Amino acid sequence: MSEPLETYKLGKIQVTVTPTDRPNKLLIECFDGEYRAEFTASEYEFQNYRRLMNQKITQAFASERDSG
């Protein structure tokens, strides 16, 4: 597994960004201590739509907690 390019917190959610074997694709891993999610995004998406991506991560974890 590659070293993370970046790690940061979104409230309680720890986000880790790691390169993948696919060119220009990143693995985004999210964990809030209870729920874990991961998805891939292009480098372009991560750089240019990071704010939107972070909003979607926060909303997804909030709805998961509400439904659980």
C-alpha positions in Angstrom: 0.0 0.0 0.0 1.3 3.5 -0.8 2.0 6.2 1.7 -0.9 8.6 2.1 -0.7 11.8 0.1 -2.7 13.6 2.7 -4.7 13.1 5.9 -7.2 15.5 7.4 -10.2 15.7 9.7 -13.8 16.7 8.8 -15.2 17.1 12.3 -15.0 13.5 13.7 -14.3 12.0 10.3 -10.6 11.1 9.5 -10.0 11.3 5.8 -6.9 9.6 4.2 -6.0 10.2 0.5 -3.7 7.6 -1.0 -2.6 7.0 -4.6 -3.8 3.9 -6.4 -2.3 1.6 -9.0 -4.5 3.3 -11.6 -3.0 6.5 -13.1 -4.5 9.7 -11.9 -6.8 7.9 -9.4 -6.8 8.4 -5.7 -8.4 6.3 -2.9 -10.3 8.4 -0.4 -10.8 6.5 2.9 -13.1 8.0 5.6 -13.6 6.7 9.2 -15.4 8.3 12.1 -14.6 5.7 14.7 -17.7 3.7 13.9 -18.4 3.8 10.2 -15.9 3.4 7.4 -16.3 4.4 3.7 -14.0 4.5 0.8 -14.2 5.6 -2.9 -11.9 6.6 -5.7 -11.7 10.0 -7.3 -9.5 11.4 -10.0 -6.7 13.8 -9.1 -8.6 16.5 -11.0 -11.8 15.9 -8.9 -9.9 15.9 -5.7 -8.1 19.2 -6.5 -11.0 21.1 -8.0 -14.0 19.7 -6.3 -12.6 19.0 -2.8 -15.1 21.3 -1.0 -18.1 19.5 -2.7 -16.5 16.1 -2.0 -16.0 17.0 1.7 -19.7 18.2 1.9 -20.9 14.9 0.5 -18.7 12.9 2.9 -20.0 14.8 5.9 -23.6 14.4 4.7 -23.2 10.7 4.1 -21.8 10.1 7.6 -24.5 12.2 9.2 -27.3 10.2 7.4 -25.6 6.9 8.3 -25.6 7.9 12.0 -29.2 9.1 11.8 -30.3 5.8 10.2 -28.2 3.6 12.5 
